[in-house]
């Protein structure tokens, strides 16, 4: 028996589909009780544990029916597994988050989904609960596979907060006691078949709830309301009563003031939504206003989310690489009143840039530096909207940053908020953000 301590069937033939963070966690968890594990990955150069059985290469999804259990990495669409093996194979597929919720030692679980803001909201919830004296565990899409939490000896009175993406939720069979749905906008339509599938995936967070559970949702977003509507539990909106809302410049819940919006350290009005979502969720657990206020007035945000890198020559450089949709770029633009040099573009996610072009015009942008595969597409949308201060950025991040520095003046903001995924030029949004910060810190 491993240190995870969970009980499952013994002597199973198990396929681990994809060997990155989730796959590594899954391999460690199920590598016991006489199980026969095989790692399957399309990457032939993948580094595997010594002695591990494997199937690597383009045919890795074939002949999966010979396994008793198939553990899907979150980035792999279930439909690809079905297409390669037939619809009956879906009965054998699970994931690390599904397994975690199946065996989790506490029922005190809060799950957070939405298009953007999940990491910020999940972190706020965890920090407030900790400030109120609870033992809290945070995992999921935020970067820690849920099964890793089982190493922490979770007690029945502990709280678990999970950030959950549509990739993770699409085949979920368990729901948390408290589910939170933030704003939902078109996203990952190059992964999902369509918007309906995206919404349906988000709904799995609430589908399996009980009448005693709670579904918290963003009141002003029709998609968020739709996602939470499937829950049989108690439904609580935020940004309107009885949830937390902004009233006369204050974050208010249950007619009590948590703090003034000017006291928030998180930049941008869009973060007021995240704060209200977190306060609404925490309020179902504890009404500890001092704990809520202490976190709201000190938490500055997560890495690559409107993160100030440095100020040089009167110009502030901000890393918002985590923002990978036009909507997130729009709210980033709206977070600053100063004249801006914005870096836009990246890889294709199947979205429209017309609204982003309008926001560029409306939000004091001095120049737009367009990069990557979607750079020309965004440039075309900008010019169509009447914005002609478009600059080609270059092929590397140092080149892009130097272009921004040459264009910026004292009092300006240089903002990396691309509105696109990062693939092609960078490994992922973290790599893009790290390269941006490195290039900015190298400026003289």
Secondary structure by P-SEA (a helix, b strand, c coil): ccccccccccccccccccccaaaaaaaaaacccbbbbbbbbcccccccccccccccccccccccccccbbbbcccccaaaaaaacccccccccccaaaaaaacccccbbbbbbcccaaaaaaaaaaaaaaaacccccccccccccccccccccccccbbbbbbccccccccccccccbbbbcccccccccccccaaaaaaaaacccccccccbbbbbccccaaaaaaacccccbbbbcccccccccccccccccccccccccccccccccaaaaaaaaaaaaaacccaaaaaaaaaacccccccccccccccccbbbbbccccccaaaaaaaaaccccccbbbbbccccccccaaaaaaaaaccccbbbbbccaaaaaaaaaaaacccccccccccaaaaaaaaaaacccccccccccccccccccccaaaaaaaaaaaaaacc
